[in-house]
Structures are given as C-alpha cells and as structure tokens.
C-alpha cells in the first residue's frame, strides 16, 4: 500500500512529514506540486474530502497575502481550480493520500502515528 505525499520540497512541514514516514518505514512517494501540478480532477477530489476549496487554502502563506482581493474571492469551482493550478503553493501542506484515496492535510507527529498505526 503506497502513500503519496504532495507538497513542496523546500517546505519545512513537508520535510518533517517525510522524516516521520522514513523513521517508521512507511513507504511513500513524494510529489512536489509546483513541478507536477495537481489535475483539476484531483483538486476537486481533495476539495470534496477537505470540506470545500476554501479548506484547502493556507491563508497564512505569503502567496495568499500577496494575492489581489478579487483572486481571494473565488466563488466557483472553476475559479478555485484555476487559482490552485496557477499557485499550487496555496494548498495547505502536506497533502497525504493513501492508496485507498483518503486524503488528509497537514502534519503532526501524533496524527501521523495514529493514521499509519506506527510508533505506539
């Protein structure tokens, strides 16, 4: 069963997440979503699991704060997909998708231990 970790290779939180998976020998594939942008279908799936497109957004990021207000006010699926394809770094990281398609966002040591059943 392979897990895919989506994020940015220079992101400290993504590094912590992959180090945790390495420490517990959880097999995974890392995908830098700046280099390999998520497809519109993937973004729709992630948004559905996260509770909507706004839930995918890292609102504390520099990129978000520098966006013009009209771009922050996306109100349709098409606008959100366009925004996240243009600025994938807006997506809260890491995005972790297990082989069964279940997606979670963010990292905490205890959360990963619980999700992957390790380190107990």
Secondary structure, 3 states (H helix, E strand, C coil): CCEEEEECCCCHHHHHHHHHHHHCCCCEEEEECCCCCCCHHHHHHHHHHHCCHHHHECCCCHHHHHCCHHHHCCCCHHHHHHHHHHCHHHECCCEEECCCCCEEECCCHHHHHHHHCCCC
